[in-house]
Amino acid sequence: MLDKLKLLIAVLLVVAGIAGYYLLPDMPTLVRVLMILAGLVAGGVVTYFTVPGKAFFAFAGESREEARKVVWPTRKETMQTTGVVLAFVFVMALFLWIVDSSLLWLVRLALGQGN
């Protein structure tokens, strides 16, 4: 129950930051943006002190570690893969154009409009 109350407070802090942005149009834009950021940070801090919040932040940290383990392709591999994809798209477009034109010709022939 206490966690739900903390999560509600976190959501209200975020909403307050966003509301401050829209309800105070006379303030400088930088101050209004800082209100949103302050609401997000305050909501994040309150969320961190809940059980679901701690689980989320642990999951986010583990996800970040796993993303660092990924072996990203080199520029050459990326260009080769992109070339294969573009060639496949061109071949499929050509194939579908031929099929579409053939079906159009057959339908016109069946309706007696063909040449």
Stockholm file with secondary structure:
# STOCKHOLM 1.0

chainA/1-115         MLDKLKLLIAVLLVVAGIAGYYLLPDMPTLVRVLMILAGLVAGGVVTYFTVPGKAFFAFAGESREEARKVVWPTRKETMQTTGVVLAFVFVMALFLWIVDSSLLWLVRLALGQGN
#=GR chainA/1-115 SS CHHHHHHHHHHHHHHHHHHHHHHCTTSCHHHHHHHHHHHHHHHHHHHHTSHHHHHHHHHHHHHHHHHHHCCCCCHHHHHHHHHHHHHHHHHHHHHHHHHHHHHHHHHHHHTTCCC
#=GC SS_cons         CHHHHHHHHHHHHHHHHHHHHHHCTTSCHHHHHHHHHHHHHHHHHHHHTSHHHHHHHHHHHHHHHHHHHCCCCCHHHHHHHHHHHHHHHHHHHHHHHHHHHHHHHHHHHHTTCCC
//
